[in-house]
Amino acid sequence: FLVPTYQIDLMWHSHMLGSIDSYVQDCESITGLTSMIDHDDSVTDRSNTETKLMSSTERTKQLWTETFEESYVVSGGMYRG
């Protein structure tokens, strides 16, 4: 479970809403899978560091830094609310 920044999430929603067929095709061409990438907006609990959202956010930041050698934090763009 990876957690996008707010900017990435907005782009993700825009892509899905623009054309679901294009979204499915892009997911297949990027991942090699025959299904679209799941996008679950129902995970919202930020009450402590042990929640799925918070622990996944930390793991996402770690993977991003290891892959791109730069911080995943975007000022004003980490999450809504």
N, C-alpha and C positions, 0 to 999 in steps of 0.2 A: 504494500500500500504506500504509494508515493504521494506527497502533498505539494501541489503547485503553489507558486506565489500568486497573489491576486491578479497580476498582469497575465500570467500564463493561464490562469483559470478563465479570465475573460476571453482570451484568444481561443481557448478550448471550447467554451460555450458558443462563441461566434462561429467557429468552424462547424460544430455539430448543427447549429441552426441554419447556417448558410445552405447546406445540402448534405443530408444524411448519407446519400449515396456516395458523394465525394469523400465524406468523413470515413466511411467504411472502407472504401478503396485505398485511401491514404493509410489507414491503420494497417491494412493487409500488406501494402507495399513497404511500410516502415518496419513492421514486426515480423512479417512472413507468416503470420497467423491468419486463419480464415474467419476471424471475427473481430469486431471493433474493440477498442480499448475501453474497459468499463470506467465510467465516471460517476463516482458515488458522492453526492453532496449531502447525504444524510448523517455523516460523521461530523459532529460539531462540538463535542465536549472538550473544552480547554480548561476544565476545572483543576487539573493537577498534571504533573509530568508523566504520570503512569497511564493516562488515557490513550486510546488507540491513536487519536489525532496528534497528540503532543509527542508521543514516542515515535510515531511515523514521521513527523516533521523533523525531528532530530536525525533520524536515519536518512531522510531525503537530503538534508543539509550535508551530512557526512558523505554520502554517495556523490553529490554534486561537486563538493570540494575535491574529492579524490579523482573525479573524472575531468574536471575543467580547471583545477588548481586556482579557484577563486571562490570567494564567499557567495553563498546562496541568498544572503539577506539583501533585501531591496527596501530602502527607506520608504516607509508609507505603503509598502506593497505586499506585506506578508500575509495578511488576512483581513477579511471584512470585520467590522465591528470593534 
